[in-house]
Amino acid sequence: MSPAGLTPRAADIARAARDLLDAEGPDALTMRRLANVLGIQAPSLYKHFPNKESLEAAVIALAFEEQAEAFEAIVATTGSETQLSALAKAYRTNALAHPHLYRLMNDRPLRRDLLPEGLEARTAGALLTAAGGKDRARAAWAFAHGMTMLELNGRFPSGADLDAAWEEGVRAFALAGPITS
């Protein structure tokens, strides 16, 4: 088995689907269009994926694996005082480089039942480490996701210093002490 528990051919198909998504957007990601890109008949895809939803889950799983590897490397090579900032930068950079993939991963309920066991937890692990706990990690992710979606959707005024906004948001998380009742 290859990444995300896929057969090598299924992983190749999922990577081609991601490339198609990146290049042409979500409307282009159809089984027929993907088969055409791969030079095969659409029914051949169904030998590897029973439906489009399972194909999309494979694309998401591969993206989660990439994200987990990148985040784990950051935590392993960055001092604890700058891990959160480095993770936020990597998160934003990847989302802006792959906006259609980012939306596929985050704009609707996550089909956890179609993902490999433990993959979501592995992907979140670096953030949990850098944030120092589950609640702070969730809050940091909510901040990063909100900033990302506002930026992708062009919701900030022209000329807004988004780098400064990101830095201020991350700094707030880094400076905040433990929440006590």
HUSULWO-V942973 format. One record per residue. RES is the residue in three letters. PHI is phi in whole degrees, 0 to 359 (* if undefined). OMEGA is omega in degrees with one decimal (none if undefined). BURIAL is + if it has 24 or more other C-alpha atoms within 12 Angstrom, else -. Layout:
RES_PHI_OMEGA_BURIAL ; RES_PHI_OMEGA_BURIAL
This chain:
MET_*_178.3_- ; SER_257_-177.6_- ; PRO_309_177.2_+ ; ALA_63_178.2_+ ; GLY_73_-178.6_- ; LEU_267_170.4_+ ; THR_294_179.2_- ; PRO_305_180.0_- ; ARG_292_178.2_- ; ALA_296_177.6_+ ; ALA_296_176.9_+ ; ASP_298_179.3_+ ; ILE_295_179.4_+ ; ALA_297_176.9_+ ; ARG_294_177.0_+ ; ALA_295_177.1_+ ; ALA_296_177.9_+ ; ARG_297_178.5_+ ; ASP_299_178.0_+ ; LEU_296_178.0_+ ; LEU_300_179.4_+ ; ASP_299_-173.9_+ ; ALA_282_-169.5_- ; GLU_237_177.3_- ; GLY_91_-172.5_- ; PRO_294_179.8_+ ; ASP_293_-180.0_- ; ALA_280_-176.3_- ; LEU_278_174.5_+ ; THR_239_179.5_+ ; MET_298_-179.6_+ ; ARG_296_-178.8_- ; ARG_294_179.3_+ ; LEU_297_178.0_+ ; ALA_300_178.9_+ ; ASN_299_178.1_- ; VAL_299_-178.9_+ ; LEU_279_-179.4_- ; GLY_74_178.7_- ; ILE_231_175.3_- ; GLN_276_-178.5_- ; ALA_307_-179.9_- ; PRO_301_178.2_- ; SER_297_179.2_- ; LEU_296_-176.1_+ ; TYR_289_172.5_- ; LYS_289_-176.1_- ; HIS_253_-178.5_- ; PHE_223_-176.9_+ ; PRO_292_-178.9_- ; ASN_197_-178.8_- ; LYS_296_-179.9_+ ; GLU_300_179.0_- ; SER_289_174.8_+ ; LEU_296_178.9_+ ; GLU_299_177.6_+ ; ALA_297_177.7_+ ; ALA_293_177.0_+ ; VAL_298_178.5_+ ; ILE_297_-179.8_+ ; ALA_299_178.0_+ ; LEU_297_179.3_+ ; ALA_293_176.2_+ ; PHE_298_178.8_+ ; GLU_298_177.4_+ ; GLU_299_-179.6_+ ; GLN_297_179.1_+ ; ALA_301_180.0_+ ; GLU_298_179.8_- ; ALA_295_-179.1_+ ; PHE_292_177.8_+ ; GLU_297_178.4_+ ; ALA_295_178.3_- ; ILE_298_-178.6_+ ; VAL_296_-178.5_+ ; ALA_288_-173.0_- ; THR_244_-176.1_- ; THR_239_177.1_- ; GLY_296_-174.5_- ; SER_301_-178.2_- ; GLU_287_-179.4_- ; THR_241_-178.1_+ ; GLN_299_-177.3_+ ; LEU_299_178.1_+ ; SER_297_-179.8_+ ; ALA_294_177.4_+ ; LEU_295_179.7_+ ; ALA_299_179.4_+ ; LYS_297_179.5_+ ; ALA_296_180.0_+ ; TYR_300_-178.6_+ ; ARG_296_-178.5_+ ; THR_302_-179.6_- ; ASN_294_-179.7_+ ; ALA_297_-179.6_+ ; LEU_290_177.9_+ ; ALA_285_-176.5_- ; HIS_225_-174.2_+ ; PRO_297_179.5_+ ; HIS_291_176.6_+ ; LEU_295_179.2_+ ; TYR_302_179.8_+ ; ARG_293_177.4_+ ; LEU_301_-177.7_+ ; MET_284_-166.4_+ ; ASN_232_-174.0_+ ; ASP_267_-179.1_- ; ARG_204_178.8_- ; PRO_304_-179.8_- ; LEU_275_177.8_- ; ARG_279_-179.1_- ; ARG_301_-179.5_- ; ASP_293_179.1_- ; LEU_260_179.9_+ ; LEU_263_175.6_+ ; PRO_300_178.9_+ ; GLU_306_175.2_- ; GLY_84_-176.1_- ; LEU_293_-179.2_+ ; GLU_297_179.3_+ ; ALA_297_178.1_- ; ARG_297_-179.2_+ ; THR_297_-179.7_+ ; ALA_279_-172.8_+ ; GLY_304_-179.0_+ ; ALA_296_178.3_+ ; LEU_294_176.5_+ ; LEU_302_178.3_+ ; THR_296_-176.5_+ ; ALA_293_-177.3_+ ; ALA_278_178.0_+ ; GLY_84_176.8_+ ; GLY_157_-173.9_- ; LYS_296_-177.0_- ; ASP_295_178.3_- ; ARG_294_177.7_+ ; ALA_296_178.1_+ ; ARG_297_179.0_- ; ALA_294_178.8_- ; ALA_296_178.4_+ ; TRP_295_178.2_+ ; ALA_298_175.4_- ; PHE_300_-177.5_+ ; ALA_298_179.8_+ ; HIS_294_179.1_+ ; GLY_299_178.0_+ ; MET_299_-179.1_+ ; THR_297_-178.4_+ ; MET_296_177.2_+ ; LEU_299_178.7_- ; GLU_291_179.3_+ ; LEU_298_-177.9_+ ; ASN_271_176.8_- ; GLY_63_-174.8_- ; ARG_271_177.3_- ; PHE_275_178.3_- ; PRO_297_176.7_- ; SER_303_178.9_- ; GLY_85_178.4_- ; ALA_297_179.9_- ; ASP_274_-176.9_- ; LEU_289_175.9_- ; ASP_300_179.4_- ; ALA_295_179.1_- ; ALA_297_177.3_- ; TRP_298_-179.2_+ ; GLU_300_-179.7_+ ; GLU_294_178.0_- ; GLY_297_179.3_+ ; VAL_294_178.3_+ ; ARG_300_178.4_- ; ALA_300_177.7_- ; PHE_292_-177.4_+ ; ALA_290_-177.0_+ ; LEU_277_-176.8_- ; ALA_293_176.7_- ; GLY_277_178.3_- ; PRO_301_177.7_- ; ILE_280_177.6_- ; THR_239_-179.3_- ; SER_270_none_-
